[in-house]
Amino acid sequence: GENVEQHPSTLSVQEGDSAVIKCTYSDSASNYFPWYKQELGKGPQLIIDIRSNVGEKKDQRIAVTLNKTAKHFSLHITETQPEDSAVYFCAADDNTDKLIFGTGTRLQVFP
Amino acid sequence: DADVTQTPRNRITKTGKRIMLECSQTKGHDRMYWYRQDPGLGLRLIYYSFDVKDINKGEISDGYSVSRQAQAKFSLSLESAIPNQTALYFCATSDVAGTSTDTQYFGPGTRLTVL
């Protein structure tokens, strides 16, 4: 079955710097790759997703890239702000409409 | 009002007790899920239901059971709670998007502590 690995587990950046979180997946049949943000005391919330027919997608300061050949995808946050501090999860579908989640990255943005 | 609600938000119980966690949604989605979150382990699927008559085991279903009372309600039960079931539990819903996986919407979570 699908397995998703996520790195790093923690990431600290200075406000204004960029942050990159990377994930790899094992099932070449996967074709949907969402990213979720979990703020303290709340449930995860979708921030961006990408499907296998595109290589990159942007939404303001966040972007996701997908390399299907290498089976990895990444989240890029530019011009980080303190409110970007949260836990981020990547996920991949397992071809039966379920999501397999990575282990999460705790991002801290220092002013 | 929140689209996905979970009750209770916090619960402390003792080993061997039966516990029910409830989830309700107003999004009109057919698909509902129960996940468990542990530090360093991410979100792991316990059970899922693609419609009222459909119940499926997830990755870590041992020690848990579920009931889909209606399209809007999906409950998770721990028949005899044990300390290693101490965790944060999330309910989620999603719509059917043709043959494609779609966005999952999460509730606020239930923090369960088993002493």
Contacts between the chains, C-beta under 8 A, distances in Angstrom:
chain1	res1	chain2	res2	distance
A	6	B	42	7.5
A	9	B	40	7.0
A	31	B	100	7.9
A	32	B	100	6.5
A	32	B	101	4.3
A	34	B	103	6.9
A	34	B	104	7.9
A	36	B	106	7.8
A	41	B	108	7.5
A	41	B	109	7.9
A	42	B	108	6.0
A	42	B	109	7.5
A	43	B	4	7.5
A	43	B	90	5.5
A	43	B	92	7.7
A	43	B	106	3.3
A	43	B	107	5.4
A	43	B	108	5.3
A	43	B	109	5.4
A	44	B	43	7.1
A	44	B	90	7.3
A	44	B	106	5.0
A	45	B	106	6.9
A	46	B	103	5.0
A	46	B	104	7.4
A	46	B	105	7.9
A	49	B	103	7.2
A	51	B	100	7.4
A	89	B	42	6.3
A	89	B	43	6.4
A	93	B	101	4.0
A	97	B	31	7.6
A	97	B	50	7.5
A	97	B	101	5.1
A	98	B	33	7.9
A	98	B	45	6.4
A	98	B	48	6.5
A	98	B	58	7.6
A	98	B	101	7.7
A	99	B	45	7.9
A	99	B	101	6.8
A	99	B	104	6.4
A	101	B	35	8.0
A	101	B	42	4.6
A	101	B	43	4.2
A	101	B	44	7.6
A	102	B	42	5.7
A	103	B	40	6.0
A	103	B	41	6.1
A	103	B	42	4.1
A	104	B	40	7.8
A	104	B	42	5.2
